[in-house]
């Protein structure tokens, strides 16, 4: 499963999370983000845009993706 969000939103969310450590460093997160995202783009994964989707929409998409088609 891949949760998609733009870097600015990701950094904003990480910065607001008191439990985060190194990922709060903008340089580290930026490098990680640039390296990680292209790797997943080519994979067949459930892509969820958490910037635009509601929690209910995301939850339903996960259920639908995990439910086998009969």
PQR file of N, CA, C, O and H, with PARSE charges and radii, in Angstrom:
ATOM      1  N   UNK A   1       0.846  -1.160   0.000 -0.4000 1.5000
ATOM      2  CA  UNK A   1       0.000   0.000   0.000 -0.0000 2.0000
ATOM      3  C   UNK A   1       0.899   1.232   0.000  0.5500 1.7000
ATOM      4  O   UNK A   1       1.897   1.270   0.720 -0.5500 1.4000
ATOM      5  N   UNK A   2       0.560   2.219  -0.786 -0.4000 1.5000
ATOM      6  CA  UNK A   2       1.329   3.453  -0.879 -0.0000 2.0000
ATOM      7  C   UNK A   2       0.407   4.610  -0.562  0.5500 1.7000
ATOM      8  O   UNK A   2      -0.586   4.827  -1.258 -0.5500 1.4000
ATOM      9  H   UNK A   2      -0.250   2.188  -1.371  0.4000 1.0000
ATOM     10  N   UNK A   3       0.723   5.345   0.470 -0.4000 1.5000
ATOM     11  CA  UNK A   3      -0.023   6.547   0.793 -0.0000 2.0000
ATOM     12  C   UNK A   3       0.680   7.707   0.109  0.5500 1.7000
ATOM     13  O   UNK A   3       1.826   8.026   0.426 -0.5500 1.4000
ATOM     14  H   UNK A   3       1.529   5.169   1.035  0.4000 1.0000
ATOM     15  N   UNK A   4      -0.006   8.326  -0.819 -0.4000 1.5000
ATOM     16  CA  UNK A   4       0.605   9.419  -1.560 -0.0000 2.0000
ATOM     17  C   UNK A   4       0.246  10.759  -0.938  0.5500 1.7000
ATOM     18  O   UNK A   4      -0.908  11.018  -0.597 -0.5500 1.4000
ATOM     19  H   UNK A   4      -0.936   8.066  -1.076  0.4000 1.0000
ATOM     20  N   UNK A   5       1.244  11.590  -0.802 -0.4000 1.5000
ATOM     21  CA  UNK A   5       1.042  12.948  -0.317 -0.0000 2.0000
ATOM     22  C   UNK A   5       2.232  13.769  -0.807  0.5500 1.7000
ATOM     23  O   UNK A   5       3.350  13.261  -0.894 -0.5500 1.4000
ATOM     24  H   UNK A   5       2.181  11.379  -1.079  0.4000 1.0000
ATOM     25  N   UNK A   6       1.990  15.028  -1.124 -0.4000 1.5000
ATOM     26  CA  UNK A   6       3.099  15.849  -1.597 -0.0000 2.0000
ATOM     27  C   UNK A   6       4.081  16.103  -0.450  0.5500 1.7000
ATOM     28  O   UNK A   6       3.728  15.970   0.722 -0.5500 1.4000
ATOM     29  H   UNK A   6       1.081  15.440  -1.054  0.4000 1.0000
ATOM     30  N   UNK A   7       5.307  16.466  -0.801 -0.4000 1.5000
ATOM     31  CA  UNK A   7       6.355  16.620   0.204 -0.0000 2.0000
ATOM     32  C   UNK A   7       5.979  17.651   1.262  0.5500 1.7000
ATOM     33  O   UNK A   7       6.206  17.427   2.451 -0.5500 1.4000
ATOM     34  H   UNK A   7       5.593  16.574  -1.753  0.4000 1.0000
ATOM     35  N   UNK A   8       5.411  18.770   0.845 -0.4000 1.5000
ATOM     36  CA  UNK A   8       5.078  19.835   1.793 -0.0000 2.0000
ATOM     37  C   UNK A   8       4.103  19.336   2.860  0.5500 1.7000
ATOM     38  O   UNK A   8       4.263  19.632   4.044 -0.5500 1.4000
ATOM     39  H   UNK A   8       5.227  18.952  -0.121  0.4000 1.0000
ATOM     40  N   UNK A   9       3.100  18.583   2.434 -0.4000 1.5000
ATOM     41  CA  UNK A   9       2.135  18.036   3.388 -0.0000 2.0000
ATOM     42  C   UNK A   9       2.789  16.988   4.282  0.5500 1.7000
ATOM     43  O   UNK A   9       2.537  16.945   5.486 -0.5500 1.4000
ATOM     44  H   UNK A   9       2.970  18.343   1.472  0.4000 1.0000
ATOM     45  N   UNK A  10       3.628  16.147   3.688 -0.4000 1.5000
ATOM     46  CA  UNK A  10       4.344  15.137   4.481 -0.0000 2.0000
ATOM     47  C   UNK A  10       5.200  15.801   5.547  0.5500 1.7000
ATOM     48  O   UNK A  10       5.196  15.375   6.702 -0.5500 1.4000
ATOM     49  H   UNK A  10       3.833  16.182   2.710  0.4000 1.0000
ATOM     50  N   UNK A  11       5.933  16.843   5.168 -0.4000 1.5000
ATOM     51  CA  UNK A  11       6.802  17.524   6.130 -0.0000 2.0000
ATOM     52  C   UNK A  11       5.976  18.208   7.220  0.5500 1.7000
ATOM     53  O   UNK A  11       6.363  18.208   8.389 -0.5500 1.4000
ATOM     54  H   UNK A  11       5.936  17.189   4.230  0.4000 1.0000
ATOM     55  N   UNK A  12       4.850  18.784   6.837 -0.4000 1.5000
ATOM     56  CA  UNK A  12       3.966  19.420   7.814 -0.0000 2.0000
ATOM     57  C   UNK A  12       3.457  18.391   8.824  0.5500 1.7000
ATOM     58  O   UNK A  12       3.428  18.662  10.024 -0.5500 1.4000
ATOM     59  H   UNK A  12       4.536  18.784   5.888  0.4000 1.0000
ATOM     60  N   UNK A  13       3.058  17.217   8.342 -0.4000 1.5000
ATOM     61  CA  UNK A  13       2.551  16.166   9.235 -0.0000 2.0000
ATOM     62  C   UNK A  13       3.649  15.639  10.153  0.5500 1.7000
ATOM     63  O   UNK A  13       3.421  15.434  11.345 -0.5500 1.4000
ATOM     64  H   UNK A  13       3.082  16.997   7.367  0.4000 1.0000
ATOM     65  N   UNK A  14       4.830  15.421   9.603 -0.4000 1.5000
ATOM     66  CA  UNK A  14       5.959  14.928  10.396 -0.0000 2.0000
ATOM     67  C   UNK A  14       6.347  15.951  11.460  0.5500 1.7000
ATOM     68  O   UNK A  14       6.619  15.592  12.606 -0.5500 1.4000
ATOM     69  H   UNK A  14       5.016  15.588   8.634  0.4000 1.0000
ATOM     70  N   UNK A  15       6.370  17.218  11.078 -0.4000 1.5000
ATOM     71  CA  UNK A  15       6.760  18.275  12.016 -0.0000 2.0000
ATOM     72  C   UNK A  15       5.806  18.380  13.191  0.5500 1.7000
ATOM     73  O   UNK A  15       6.209  18.751  14.293 -0.5500 1.4000
ATOM     74  H   UNK A  15       6.148  17.509  10.147  0.4000 1.0000
ATOM     75  N   UNK A  16       4.542  18.056  12.960 -0.4000 1.5000
ATOM     76  CA  UNK A  16       3.534  18.151  14.016 -0.0000 2.0000
ATOM     77  C   UNK A  16       3.495  16.922  14.923  0.5500 1.7000
ATOM     78  O   UNK A  16       2.780  16.915  15.925 -0.5500 1.4000
ATOM     79  H   UNK A  16       4.214  17.755  12.065  0.4000 1.0000
ATOM     80  N   UNK A  17       4.257  15.886  14.578 -0.4000 1.5000
ATOM     81  CA  UNK A  17       4.228  14.628  15.334 -0.0000 2.0000
ATOM     82  C   UNK A  17       5.396  14.591  16.316  0.5500 1.7000
ATOM     83  O   UNK A  17       6.550  14.428  15.917 -0.5500 1.4000
ATOM     84  H   UNK A  17       4.838  15.892  13.764  0.4000 1.0000
ATOM     85  N   UNK A  18       5.092  14.741  17.584 -0.4000 1.5000
ATOM     86  CA  UNK A  18       6.131  14.783  18.623 -0.0000 2.0000
ATOM     87  C   UNK A  18       6.902  13.475  18.749  0.5500 1.7000
ATOM     88  O   UNK A  18       8.002  13.462  19.302 -0.5500 1.4000
ATOM     89  H   UNK A  18       4.155  14.873  17.909  0.4000 1.0000
ATOM     90  N   UNK A  19       6.348  12.380  18.250 -0.4000 1.5000
ATOM     91  CA  UNK A  19       7.021  11.089  18.374 -0.0000 2.0000
ATOM     92  C   UNK A  19       8.076  10.876  17.290  0.5500 1.7000
ATOM     93  O   UNK A  19       8.842   9.915  17.361 -0.5500 1.4000
ATOM     94  H   UNK A  19       5.454  12.391  17.801  0.4000 1.0000
ATOM     95  N   UNK A  20       8.128  11.748  16.298 -0.4000 1.5000
ATOM     96  CA  UNK A  20       9.093  11.587  15.198 -0.0000 2.0000
ATOM     97  C   UNK A  20      10.478  12.026  15.636  0.5500 1.7000
ATOM     98  O   UNK A  20      10.634  12.905  16.482 -0.5500 1.4000
ATOM     99  H   UNK A  20       7.505  12.528  16.241  0.4000 1.0000
ATOM    100  N   UNK A  21      11.480  11.392  15.039 -0.4000 1.5000
ATOM    101  CA  UNK A  21      12.867  11.745  15.328 -0.0000 2.0000
ATOM    102  C   UNK A  21      13.524  12.335  14.095  0.5500 1.7000
ATOM    103  O   UNK A  21      13.258  13.475  13.716 -0.5500 1.4000
ATOM    104  H   UNK A  21      11.353  10.677  14.351  0.4000 1.0000
ATOM    105  N   UNK A  22      14.389  11.539  13.472 -0.4000 1.5000
ATOM    106  CA  UNK A  22      15.167  11.991  12.325 -0.0000 2.0000
ATOM    107  C   UNK A  22      14.298  12.464  11.169  0.5500 1.7000
ATOM    108  O   UNK A  22      14.694  13.366  10.431 -0.5500 1.4000
ATOM    109  H   UNK A  22      14.605  10.613  13.780  0.4000 1.0000
ATOM    110  N   UNK A  23      13.127  11.873  11.003 -0.4000 1.5000
ATOM    111  CA  UNK A  23      12.267  12.257   9.874 -0.0000 2.0000
ATOM    112  C   UNK A  23      11.774  13.699   9.973  0.5500 1.7000
ATOM    113  O   UNK A  23      11.237  14.231   9.001 -0.5500 1.4000
ATOM    114  H   UNK A  23      12.806  11.141  11.603  0.4000 1.0000
ATOM    115  N   UNK A  24      11.946  14.343  11.139 -0.4000 1.5000
ATOM    116  CA  UNK A  24      11.584  15.758  11.272 -0.0000 2.0000
ATOM    117  C   UNK A  24      12.614  16.670  10.611  0.5500 1.7000
ATOM    118  O   UNK A  24      12.359  17.854  10.394 -0.5500 1.4000
ATOM    119  H   UNK A  24      12.382  13.911  11.928  0.4000 1.0000
ATOM    120  N   UNK A  25      13.777  16.106  10.293 -0.4000 1.5000
ATOM    121  CA  UNK A  25      14.822  16.895   9.639 -0.0000 2.0000
ATOM    122  C   UNK A  25      14.443  17.038   8.161  0.5500 1.7000
ATOM    123  O   UNK A  25      14.324  16.038   7.453 -0.5500 1.4000
ATOM    124  H   UNK A  25      13.983  15.144  10.469  0.4000 1.0000
ATOM    125  N   UNK A  26      14.255  18.271   7.697 -0.4000 1.5000
ATOM    126  CA  UNK A  26      13.769  18.504   6.333 -0.0000 2.0000
ATOM    127  C   UNK A  26      14.717  17.950   5.272  0.5500 1.7000
ATOM    128  O   UNK A  26      14.266  17.412   4.261 -0.5500 1.4000
ATOM    129  H   UNK A  26      14.352  19.083   8.272  0.4000 1.0000
ATOM    130  N   UNK A  27      16.015  18.074   5.490 -0.4000 1.5000
ATOM    131  CA  UNK A  27      16.989  17.563   4.518 -0.0000 2.0000
ATOM    132  C   UNK A  27      16.906  16.040   4.435  0.5500 1.7000
ATOM    133  O   UNK A  27      16.872  15.478   3.340 -0.5500 1.4000
ATOM    134  H   UNK A  27      16.382  18.511   6.312  0.4000 1.0000
ATOM    135  N   UNK A  28      16.874  15.380   5.575 -0.4000 1.5000
ATOM    136  CA  UNK A  28      16.761  13.925   5.597 -0.0000 2.0000
ATOM    137  C   UNK A  28      15.473  13.474   4.914  0.5500 1.7000
ATOM    138  O   UNK A  28      15.501  12.604   4.043 -0.5500 1.4000
ATOM    139  H   UNK A  28      16.902  15.836   6.464  0.4000 1.0000
ATOM    140  N   UNK A  29      14.351  14.061   5.307 -0.4000 1.5000
ATOM    141  CA  UNK A  29      13.073  13.654   4.757 -0.0000 2.0000
ATOM    142  C   UNK A  29      13.021  13.902   3.250  0.5500 1.7000
ATOM    143  O   UNK A  29      12.485  13.086   2.499 -0.5500 1.4000
ATOM    144  H   UNK A  29      14.329  14.767   6.014  0.4000 1.0000
ATOM    145  N   UNK A  30      13.567  15.006   2.824 -0.4000 1.5000
ATOM    146  CA  UNK A  30      13.587  15.333   1.396 -0.0000 2.0000
ATOM    147  C   UNK A  30      14.357  14.283   0.600  0.5500 1.7000
ATOM    148  O   UNK A  30      13.890  13.821  -0.442 -0.5500 1.4000
ATOM    149  H   UNK A  30      14.001  15.669   3.434  0.4000 1.0000
ATOM    150  N   UNK A  31      15.538  13.906   1.092 -0.4000 1.5000
ATOM    151  CA  UNK A  31      16.340  12.870   0.424 -0.0000 2.0000
ATOM    152  C   UNK A  31      15.593  11.534   0.401  0.5500 1.7000
ATOM    153  O   UNK A  31      15.541  10.852  -0.623 -0.5500 1.4000
ATOM    154  H   UNK A  31      15.918  14.281   1.938  0.4000 1.0000
ATOM    155  N   UNK A  32      15.029  11.184   1.529 -0.4000 1.5000
ATOM    156  CA  UNK A  32      14.278   9.922   1.636 -0.0000 2.0000
ATOM    157  C   UNK A  32      13.083   9.942   0.679  0.5500 1.7000
ATOM    158  O   UNK A  32      12.835   8.969  -0.033 -0.5500 1.4000
ATOM    159  H   UNK A  32      15.071  11.738   2.361  0.4000 1.0000
ATOM    160  N   UNK A  33      12.372  11.017   0.669 -0.4000 1.5000
ATOM    161  CA  UNK A  33      11.179  11.161  -0.168 -0.0000 2.0000
ATOM    162  C   UNK A  33      11.529  11.024  -1.650  0.5500 1.7000
ATOM    163  O   UNK A  33      10.853  10.307  -2.388 -0.5500 1.4000
ATOM    164  H   UNK A  33      12.574  11.807   1.247  0.4000 1.0000
ATOM    165  N   UNK A  34      12.585  11.711  -2.080 -0.4000 1.5000
ATOM    166  CA  UNK A  34      13.004  11.645  -3.489 -0.0000 2.0000
ATOM    167  C   UNK A  34      13.436  10.238  -3.869  0.5500 1.7000
ATOM    168  O   UNK A  34      13.184   9.807  -4.994 -0.5500 1.4000
ATOM    169  H   UNK A  34      13.134  12.293  -1.480  0.4000 1.0000
ATOM    170  N   UNK A  35      14.077   9.513  -2.966 -0.4000 1.5000
ATOM    171  CA  UNK A  35      14.546   8.165  -3.263 -0.0000 2.0000
ATOM    172  C   UNK A  35      13.466   7.107  -3.165  0.5500 1.7000
ATOM    173  O   UNK A  35      13.467   6.135  -3.920 -0.5500 1.4000
ATOM    174  H   UNK A  35      14.282   9.863  -2.052  0.4000 1.0000
ATOM    175  N   UNK A  36      12.562   7.293  -2.248 -0.4000 1.5000
ATOM    176  CA  UNK A  36      11.546   6.288  -1.958 -0.0000 2.0000
ATOM    177  C   UNK A  36      10.411   6.285  -2.976  0.5500 1.7000
ATOM    178  O   UNK A  36      10.022   5.223  -3.462 -0.5500 1.4000
ATOM    179  H   UNK A  36      12.561   8.083  -1.634  0.4000 1.0000
ATOM    180  N   UNK A  37       9.888   7.429  -3.296 -0.4000 1.5000
ATOM    181  CA  UNK A  37       8.708   7.511  -4.167 -0.0000 2.0000
ATOM    182  C   UNK A  37       8.919   6.878  -5.537  0.5500 1.7000
ATOM    183  O   UNK A  37       8.049   6.128  -5.980 -0.5500 1.4000
ATOM    184  H   UNK A  37      10.204   8.291  -2.901  0.4000 1.0000
ATOM    185  N   UNK A  38      10.021   7.137  -6.232 -0.4000 1.5000
ATOM    186  CA  UNK A  38      10.186   6.503  -7.546 -0.0000 2.0000
ATOM    187  C   UNK A  38      10.207   4.979  -7.473  0.5500 1.7000
ATOM    188  O   UNK A  38       9.739   4.315  -8.398 -0.5500 1.4000
ATOM    189  H   UNK A  38      10.727   7.747  -5.872  0.4000 1.0000
ATOM    190  N   UNK A  39      10.735   4.420  -6.403 -0.4000 1.5000
ATOM    191  CA  UNK A  39      10.767   2.967  -6.238 -0.0000 2.0000
ATOM    192  C   UNK A  39       9.362   2.379  -6.230  0.5500 1.7000
ATOM    193  O   UNK A  39       9.125   1.321  -6.812 -0.5500 1.4000
ATOM    194  H   UNK A  39      11.115   4.959  -5.651  0.4000 1.0000
ATOM    195  N   UNK A  40       8.443   3.053  -5.579 -0.4000 1.5000
ATOM    196  CA  UNK A  40       7.090   2.530  -5.429 -0.0000 2.0000
ATOM    197  C   UNK A  40       6.199   2.838  -6.622  0.5500 1.7000
ATOM    198  O   UNK A  40       5.216   2.135  -6.853 -0.5500 1.4000
ATOM    199  H   UNK A  40       8.635   3.913  -5.106  0.4000 1.0000
ATOM    200  N   UNK A  41       6.519   3.857  -7.370 -0.4000 1.5000
ATOM    201  CA  UNK A  41       5.682   4.254  -8.507 -0.0000 2.0000
ATOM    202  C   UNK A  41       5.509   3.090  -9.481  0.5500 1.7000
ATOM    203  O   UNK A  41       4.429   2.911 -10.044 -0.5500 1.4000
ATOM    204  H   UNK A  41       7.318   4.428  -7.183  0.4000 1.0000
ATOM    205  N   UNK A  42       6.554   2.304  -9.682 -0.4000 1.5000
ATOM    206  CA  UNK A  42       6.525   1.219 -10.659 -0.0000 2.0000
ATOM    207  C   UNK A  42       5.827  -0.043 -10.142  0.5500 1.7000
ATOM    208  O   UNK A  42       5.560  -0.954 -10.925 -0.5500 1.4000
ATOM    209  H   UNK A  42       7.432   2.449  -9.225  0.4000 1.0000
ATOM    210  N   UNK A  43       5.532  -0.115  -8.867 -0.4000 1.5000
ATOM    211  CA  UNK A  43       4.933  -1.319  -8.286 -0.0000 2.0000
ATOM    212  C   UNK A  43       3.410  -1.284  -8.354  0.5500 1.7000
ATOM    213  O   UNK A  43       2.794  -0.219  -8.377 -0.5500 1.4000
ATOM    214  H   UNK A  43       5.749   0.625  -8.230  0.4000 1.0000
ATOM    215  N   UNK A  44       2.828  -2.468  -8.384 -0.4000 1.5000
ATOM    216  CA  UNK A  44       1.382  -2.601  -8.353 -0.0000 2.0000
ATOM    217  C   UNK A  44       0.948  -2.535  -6.888  0.5500 1.7000
ATOM    218  O   UNK A  44       0.923  -3.548  -6.189 -0.5500 1.4000
ATOM    219  H   UNK A  44       3.329  -3.333  -8.365  0.4000 1.0000
ATOM    220  N   UNK A  45       0.614  -1.351  -6.446 -0.4000 1.5000
ATOM    221  CA  UNK A  45       0.233  -1.137  -5.056 -0.0000 2.0000
ATOM    222  C   UNK A  45      -1.067  -0.344  -5.009  0.5500 1.7000
ATOM    223  O   UNK A  45      -1.447   0.297  -5.989 -0.5500 1.4000
ATOM    224  H   UNK A  45       0.634  -0.528  -7.013  0.4000 1.0000
ATOM    225  N   UNK A  46      -1.733  -0.392  -3.890 -0.4000 1.5000
ATOM    226  CA  UNK A  46      -2.903   0.453  -3.673 -0.0000 2.0000
ATOM    227  C   UNK A  46      -2.393   1.863  -3.437  0.5500 1.7000
ATOM    228  O   UNK A  46      -1.661   2.118  -2.481 -0.5500 1.4000
ATOM    229  H   UNK A  46      -1.424  -0.913  -3.094  0.4000 1.0000
ATOM    230  N   UNK A  47      -2.779   2.763  -4.302 -0.4000 1.5000
ATOM    231  CA  UNK A  47      -2.318   4.143  -4.201 -0.0000 2.0000
ATOM    232  C   UNK A  47      -3.415   4.974  -3.553  0.5500 1.7000
ATOM    233  O   UNK A  47      -4.536   5.033  -4.056 -0.5500 1.4000
ATOM    234  H   UNK A  47      -3.374   2.556  -5.079  0.4000 1.0000
ATOM    235  N   UNK A  48      -3.092   5.606  -2.449 -0.4000 1.5000
ATOM    236  CA  UNK A  48      -4.053   6.413  -1.715 -0.0000 2.0000
ATOM    237  C   UNK A  48      -3.536   7.834  -1.588  0.5500 1.7000
ATOM    238  O   UNK A  48      -2.476   8.062  -1.004 -0.5500 1.4000
ATOM    239  H   UNK A  48      -2.181   5.557  -2.040  0.4000 1.0000
ATOM    240  N   UNK A  49      -4.275   8.786  -2.128 -0.4000 1.5000
ATOM    241  CA  UNK A  49      -3.897  10.187  -2.000 -0.0000 2.0000
ATOM    242  C   UNK A  49      -4.515  10.711  -0.710  0.5500 1.7000
ATOM    243  O   UNK A  49      -5.698  11.051  -0.676 -0.5500 1.4000
ATOM    244  H   UNK A  49      -5.135   8.601  -2.602  0.4000 1.0000
ATOM    245  N   UNK A  50      -3.723  10.773   0.336 -0.4000 1.5000
ATOM    246  CA  UNK A  50      -4.255  11.177   1.638 -0.0000 2.0000
ATOM    247  C   UNK A  50      -4.358  12.690   1.767  0.5500 1.7000
ATOM    248  O   UNK A  50      -4.800  13.193   2.800 -0.5500 1.4000
ATOM    249  H   UNK A  50      -2.763  10.496   0.308  0.4000 1.0000
ATOM    250  N   UNK A  51      -3.959  13.418   0.737 -0.4000 1.5000
ATOM    251  CA  UNK A  51      -4.127  14.866   0.756 -0.0000 2.0000
ATOM    252  C   UNK A  51      -5.581  15.218   0.448  0.5500 1.7000
ATOM    253  O   UNK A  51      -6.145  16.128   1.055 -0.5500 1.4000
ATOM    254  H   UNK A  51      -3.600  13.010  -0.102  0.4000 1.0000
ATOM    255  N   UNK A  52      -6.179  14.502  -0.489 -0.4000 1.5000
ATOM    256  CA  UNK A  52      -7.523  14.827  -0.968 -0.0000 2.0000
ATOM    257  C   UNK A  52      -8.612  13.915  -0.414  0.5500 1.7000
ATOM    258  O   UNK A  52      -9.767  14.333  -0.331 -0.5500 1.4000
ATOM    259  H   UNK A  52      -5.720  13.763  -0.983  0.4000 1.0000
ATOM    260  N   UNK A  53      -8.286  12.698  -0.038 -0.4000 1.5000
ATOM    261  CA  UNK A  53      -9.296  11.714   0.379 -0.0000 2.0000
ATOM    262  C   UNK A  53      -9.653  11.869   1.852  0.5500 1.7000
ATOM    263  O   UNK A  53      -8.831  12.261   2.680 -0.5500 1.4000
ATOM    264  H   UNK A  53      -7.347  12.358  -0.106  0.4000 1.0000
ATOM    265  N   UNK A  54     -10.913  11.546   2.148 -0.4000 1.5000
ATOM    266  CA  UNK A  54     -11.339  11.531   3.546 -0.0000 2.0000
ATOM    267  C   UNK A  54     -10.903  10.214   4.183  0.5500 1.7000
ATOM    268  O   UNK A  54     -10.537   9.272   3.481 -0.5500 1.4000
ATOM    269  H   UNK A  54     -11.581  11.227   1.476  0.4000 1.0000
ATOM    270  N   UNK A  55     -10.941  10.151   5.491 -0.4000 1.5000
ATOM    271  CA  UNK A  55     -10.593   8.919   6.192 -0.0000 2.0000
ATOM    272  C   UNK A  55     -11.526   7.792   5.763  0.5500 1.7000
ATOM    273  O   UNK A  55     -11.078   6.665   5.555 -0.5500 1.4000
ATOM    274  H   UNK A  55     -11.238  10.917   6.062  0.4000 1.0000
ATOM    275  N   UNK A  56     -12.800   8.080   5.631 -0.4000 1.5000
ATOM    276  CA  UNK A  56     -13.762   7.064   5.208 -0.0000 2.0000
ATOM    277  C   UNK A  56     -13.473   6.545   3.811  0.5500 1.7000
ATOM    278  O   UNK A  56     -13.578   5.343   3.564 -0.5500 1.4000
ATOM    279  H   UNK A  56     -13.165   8.996   5.800  0.4000 1.0000
ATOM    280  N   UNK A  57     -13.108   7.433   2.894 -0.4000 1.5000
ATOM    281  CA  UNK A  57     -12.776   7.020   1.530 -0.0000 2.0000
ATOM    282  C   UNK A  57     -11.527   6.142   1.506  0.5500 1.7000
ATOM    283  O   UNK A  57     -11.471   5.149   0.780 -0.5500 1.4000
ATOM    284  H   UNK A  57     -13.022   8.409   3.094  0.4000 1.0000
ATOM    285  N   UNK A  58     -10.533   6.512   2.299 -0.4000 1.5000
ATOM    286  CA  UNK A  58      -9.302   5.726   2.369 -0.0000 2.0000
ATOM    287  C   UNK A  58      -9.597   4.348   2.958  0.5500 1.7000
ATOM    288  O   UNK A  58      -9.132   3.337   2.432 -0.5500 1.4000
ATOM    289  H   UNK A  58     -10.578   7.318   2.889  0.4000 1.0000
ATOM    290  N   UNK A  59     -10.362   4.305   4.041 -0.4000 1.5000
ATOM    291  CA  UNK A  59     -10.706   3.025   4.672 -0.0000 2.0000
ATOM    292  C   UNK A  59     -11.459   2.131   3.696  0.5500 1.7000
ATOM    293  O   UNK A  59     -11.174   0.937   3.608 -0.5500 1.4000
ATOM    294  H   UNK A  59     -10.740   5.126   4.469  0.4000 1.0000
ATOM    295  N   UNK A  60     -12.411   2.689   2.965 -0.4000 1.5000
ATOM    296  CA  UNK A  60     -13.179   1.897   2.006 -0.0000 2.0000
ATOM    297  C   UNK A  60     -12.291   1.392   0.874  0.5500 1.7000
ATOM    298  O   UNK A  60     -12.446   0.259   0.419 -0.5500 1.4000
ATOM    299  H   UNK A  60     -12.643   3.659   3.037  0.4000 1.0000
ATOM    300  N   UNK A  61     -11.368   2.224   0.421 -0.4000 1.5000
ATOM    301  CA  UNK A  61     -10.449   1.801  -0.638 -0.0000 2.0000
ATOM    302  C   UNK A  61      -9.587   0.628  -0.175  0.5500 1.7000
ATOM    303  O   UNK A  61      -9.338  -0.300  -0.945 -0.5500 1.4000
ATOM    304  H   UNK A  61     -11.242   3.144   0.791  0.4000 1.0000
ATOM    305  N   UNK A  62      -9.133   0.662   1.072 -0.4000 1.5000
ATOM    306  CA  UNK A  62      -8.324  -0.444   1.616 -0.0000 2.0000
ATOM    307  C   UNK A  62      -9.158  -1.718   1.682  0.5500 1.7000
ATOM    308  O   UNK A  62      -8.698  -2.782   1.267 -0.5500 1.4000
ATOM    309  H   UNK A  62      -9.336   1.415   1.698  0.4000 1.0000
ATOM    310  N   UNK A  63     -10.374  -1.617   2.198 -0.4000 1.5000
ATOM    311  CA  UNK A  63     -11.252  -2.788   2.287 -0.0000 2.0000
ATOM    312  C   UNK A  63     -11.504  -3.353   0.892  0.5500 1.7000
ATOM    313  O   UNK A  63     -11.402  -4.561   0.678 -0.5500 1.4000
ATOM    314  H   UNK A  63     -10.747  -0.753   2.534  0.4000 1.0000
ATOM    315  N   UNK A  64     -11.834  -2.475  -0.056 -0.4000 1.5000
ATOM    316  CA  UNK A  64     -12.107  -2.932  -1.428 -0.0000 2.0000
ATOM    317  C   UNK A  64     -10.885  -3.617  -2.034  0.5500 1.7000
ATOM    318  O   UNK A  64     -11.017  -4.639  -2.709 -0.5500 1.4000
ATOM    319  H   UNK A  64     -11.917  -1.494   0.117  0.4000 1.0000
ATOM    320  N   UNK A  65      -9.705  -3.064  -1.797 -0.4000 1.5000
ATOM    321  CA  UNK A  65      -8.476  -3.611  -2.368 -0.0000 2.0000
ATOM    322  C   UNK A  65      -8.141  -4.976  -1.781  0.5500 1.7000
ATOM    323  O   UNK A  65      -7.633  -5.857  -2.474 -0.5500 1.4000
ATOM    324  H   UNK A  65      -9.599  -2.234  -1.249  0.4000 1.0000
ATOM    325  N   UNK A  66      -8.434  -5.136  -0.493 -0.4000 1.5000
ATOM    326  CA  UNK A  66      -8.105  -6.396   0.192 -0.0000 2.0000
ATOM    327  C   UNK A  66      -9.178  -7.477   0.014  0.5500 1.7000
ATOM    328  O   UNK A  66      -8.923  -8.652   0.279 -0.5500 1.4000
ATOM    329  H   UNK A  66      -8.846  -4.419   0.070  0.4000 1.0000
ATOM    330  N   UNK A  67     -10.365  -7.088  -0.430 -0.4000 1.5000
ATOM    331  CA  UNK A  67     -11.441  -8.046  -0.609 -0.0000 2.0000
ATOM    332  C   UNK A  67     -11.285  -8.744  -1.946  0.5500 1.7000
ATOM    333  O   UNK A  67     -11.293  -8.091  -2.990 -0.5500 1.4000
ATOM    334  H   UNK A  67     -10.572  -6.134  -0.646  0.4000 1.0000
ATOM    335  N   UNK A  68     -11.141 -10.077  -1.929 -0.4000 1.5000
ATOM    336  CA  UNK A  68     -10.969 -10.795  -3.187 -0.0000 2.0000
ATOM    337  C   UNK A  68     -12.213 -10.697  -4.060  0.5500 1.7000
ATOM    338  O   UNK A  68     -13.342 -10.730  -3.571 -0.5500 1.4000
ATOM    339  H   UNK A  68     -11.135 -10.607  -1.082  0.4000 1.0000
ATOM    340  N   UNK A  69     -11.981 -10.577  -5.349 -0.4000 1.5000
ATOM    341  CA  UNK A  69     -13.083 -10.561  -6.307 -0.0000 2.0000
ATOM    342  C   UNK A  69     -13.490 -12.008  -6.565  0.5500 1.7000
ATOM    343  O   UNK A  69     -12.653 -12.850  -6.890 -0.5500 1.4000
ATOM    344  H   UNK A  69     -11.064 -10.551  -5.746  0.4000 1.0000
ATOM    345  N   UNK A  70     -14.774 -12.283  -6.418 -0.4000 1.5000
ATOM    346  CA  UNK A  70     -15.254 -13.651  -6.619 -0.0000 2.0000
ATOM    347  C   UNK A  70     -16.069 -13.768  -7.876  0.5500 1.7000
ATOM    348  O   UNK A  70     -16.552 -14.853  -8.200 -0.5500 1.4000
ATOM    349  H   UNK A  70     -15.453 -11.599  -6.154  0.4000 1.0000
TER
END
